[in-house]
Amino acid sequence: MADAASATGDDILDVTQESFQQAVLDESHLRPVVVDFWAAWCGPCQQLMPLLQQLAAQYAGKFRLAKVNSDEQQALAQQYGVRSLPTVMVFRHGKPVDQFMGVQPEPNIRAMIDKYLEKPSDKLIEKAREQAQAGDTDGAVATLRAALEEDPDSSDLRIELARALAQAGDTDGAEAELGKLPLGQSEKEEARALRARLVFAKAAAGIDPQAVAQELQEGDPRPEALEQMAAYAMLSGRAEEALGLYLQLMKQHRAYNDGAGQKGLLAAFEVLGNDHPLVGQFRRQMASLLY
């Protein structure tokens, strides 16, 4: 354990219910926090803990190791669904993002931790987001393209580039970047949500909101008008209005644009998430039209 000197008291510490918020949740916004739920009577825990401490020393502050005595902190263990010991969880940005139970080989533990360490590309993503928020979408795209040249296998960079291209109005370019993602990464939550947003961006392209709103008020609108305003409403944060218009489009023009009403509803559900109160309501109404 010659590497132990590389760890500080801030890198390895015992955590209680009272200190968990600051020591784990708050700290996880700065770096990964590996939480080891253990007990003195647990043989595998005694085998695993020295390995975790050695890794914390070798990583020299890149992550924090927080040790939770599950006998003394039963409420904390119950809160996070710990059912067997040892259980090891990785916390990032205030929530658990990965875990394993039992004793694992060192390479497996390293691989899990490495996924959540800050990478050079993280700072470039942050820079690109600041550029985009300031209205410099071209600069954001340039930053991300340069970063991808250095790290072409980064799915996070590619998703961020697709988002910047979409903000710049290049929906085809955004779709092309999402299409380059490996299959597993293509189904990441961020990628799915962005792909759904592109449905709205393409449908609302070139809309004259006042003219379309007037057509809707006059009654018997064209299906194109329903689709355009539904997409525009989603992009404007008016989810309930958008869902109602997509449902109307599905009722009145089922076959229009290869089922644009149903596709729009599904895309909206993807963006809003299953926990959103409107999703269950409109999913049931959509199902009643289908069956």
N, C-alpha and C positions, 0 to 999 in steps of 0.2 A: 504493500500500500504506500509506495513511495510518492504516489501522486496526491496523497491526502492533503499535502500542504497547499495544493492548488485550490482547494475549496475553502470558502470563508464561512463564518457563522451565518451569513445572510443567504448562503446557497443551500445549506442543509439545516433544517430546524424541525422541532416538534410543534404540532399545531393542534389547537383545541377548538371547540365550538365558538368560543369568544374571539379567537384570533383568525378564524378561517376567512372571514370577509377580506381583511387586509392582507393576510399572508398568502392567500391563494387566489381569490377572485380578483382583487385589485392588482396584484402582482402579475396575474396572467395576461393583463393588457400590455405588459412590458416585455415579458418573456414567457416561455412555456413553464408551467408548474406541474411537476410529476408528484402525485399524491399516493403515498403507500399506506394502505389500510392494513394494519398488522395487529398481532397480539403476542404476548410473551409466551403463551403455551403452544403457539403454532410453529412446528418444526420447519416447514417450508418458508415461513416468514423469516426465520433466523438465517436461512440459507440465502434468501433473496436480498435482504437488506444490505449486507456488505457489498454486493454487486452494484446495487443502486447508488450507494455512497461512493464507491470507486468511480462509477460513471460521472457522478456529479463533480467529483474532483477533477477528472480528466477533461470534462467539458468546461471547467473553470468559469462558472458563472453564466454560461449560455442558457441554463435552465435552473430552476430551484427544485430541490427535493423536499417535500413536506411530508412528515411522518405523522400518521394519525393512529394512536392506540385505540383500537376499536372497542376494547373492554371498557376503557375510561370515557370514550366518546361515542357511546352507543347511538345517541340521537343523530349524530353526524353521519355515522355509518348507515343508519336507516334512511336518512334523507337522500342519500345517493345510491340506495338500492344495493348495498353491499351484502351479499349472501354467502360468500365463502372467502377465506383468507389464504394467502394474501390476495388482495385486489389492488391493482395499480391503475390509476386514471391520469390522463393528461388533460390539464385545463388550459384553455387559450381564450382570451377575450371574454373572460367572465363565465365560461361554461365548459363542461367536460366534452372533449372532442374525440377521445380514444381511450381504450382500456384493455387490460388483460387480467386473467386470474391465474393463480398458481405461479410456479417458477418457470421462466422462459429463458432460452439461450441468450447470451449477451448480444449476438448480432441482431436478433429479433427486437430486443429492447432498443438498441441503437437506431435501428431503422424506424421504429415508431417515434422516437424522440426527434430524429432528424427531420421528419415531415413537418414539424411545427416550429423549427428554429427559424429565426429571421434570416432571409437571404438578401444578397445585394439587390435582387430584382424588386424586393418589397419596397425599397426606398424609391425606385424608379416608378413603381406603380403609384405611390403616394404623390410623387412629383407630377405625374401625368394627370392624376385626379385634380390636383390644384390648378393645373393649366386649364383643364376642361371647365372647372367651376368658374374660372376667370374669363371664360369665353374663347380661349385659345385652343380650340379643338385640333387645329392643324399641328400645333406644337405638341399636344398630347399624343397624337398619332405618331409624330416623328420620334418622340421620346420612346414610345413603346416599340416601334419598329427597330430602332437602334438596340434596344434591350433584347429583343428577340434574336437579333443577329448574334449576340453574345451567348444567349441561352435559349436555343431554338426548341428545346424540349419542355419549356415551362408552360404548362397549361394555364396557370394563373395569368401570365403575361398575355397569352393569346386571347383569353376571355376578356381581359381588360382592353386589349387592342380592338376587339370586336365592339365593345361598349363605346369606345372613343369614336370609332368609325360611324356607329349608329348615331351618336350625338352630332357628328359632323354631317349627317344626312346621307351617308354612303351605306345604305342598307344592304346592297349587294355585296359590298366589301366585307361588311360585318358578317353576313351569312357565310361568305367564303372562309373567313377565319374560323368560325365555329365549325365549319365542315372539316377543318384540318385537325380537330381534336381527336385523340384516340377514343375508342368506344367507351371505355370506363369513364374518362374525363368528360366526354360529351354529355353524360347524364348527370353531371354535377348540378346542384341546385342553381348556382349562378348562371350556368350555361343554359339550362332549361328556361329560366325566367327571362333571360335576355333573348333567347330564340322566340319566346312568346311575344315579347315587346316588339320585335321586328315585324310580327304580323300586323300590329297596330300601326307602326310607322309606315309600312308600305301601303296599307289601306287608306291612311289619312293624308298621304302625300298630295300636295296641291289643293287641299280642301279650302273652300271659301266658307268659313264657319257661319257667317251671317246669312249667306244665301241658302245654305243647307238647312239651317235652323228655321228659316222662313218656309222652306218647302215642307218641313216636318209639321209646322204649325198649321199649314193650309190643309193638311190631311192627304191620304193616299200617296205617300212619298215613293219615289223609285227605290228599288232595292239598293242601288248604288249609294243613294243618300243615306239610307239606314246604316249601311256598312261604314261609310265614311264618318258619320257622326258618332257611331259607336266606338270606332277606333280613336277618334279625336277625344272623346270623353274619357277613355281609358288613359290616354297619354296626359290628359289634363287632371287626372286624379279623381274623376267623377265616376267611380266604379258602378254605383247602383244604376245611374242613367245608362251607362254603357251596357251593362248586363241586360237591362230592360229592352234596349234597342236591338241587341243581338237576338234576344228571345223573340221579339217581334219579327225580325228578319227571318228567323227559323220558322215561325208560324206561317208567315205570308208567302215566303219565297224559299221553300225548303231546298230546292235544287240550285238556287242562284250561286254562281261562282264556286261550283263544286262544294256546296254545303258551307258557305261562308258564315252563316249564322251559328251553326254548331261549332265550327272551327274557332270562331271568335270567342264563344263561351268557354271552350276548353282552354284557349290561350289565356283568357282572363282568370280562370280558376288557377292556372299555373302561376301567374304573377301574384295573385292575392294569397294563395296558400290555403290548404284545407281547413285551417283553423279560423279563417275569416268567416264571420257570421253570414255574409251574403252568399258564400259559396254553396253551403248546404241547401239553402233556400232555392237558388236558381238551378242547382244540379237536379233537384227533384222536379222542378218544372220542365227542364230539358228532357229528363227521362220520361215524363208523362207524354211528351210529344213523340218520343221515339217508340214507345211501347204502348 
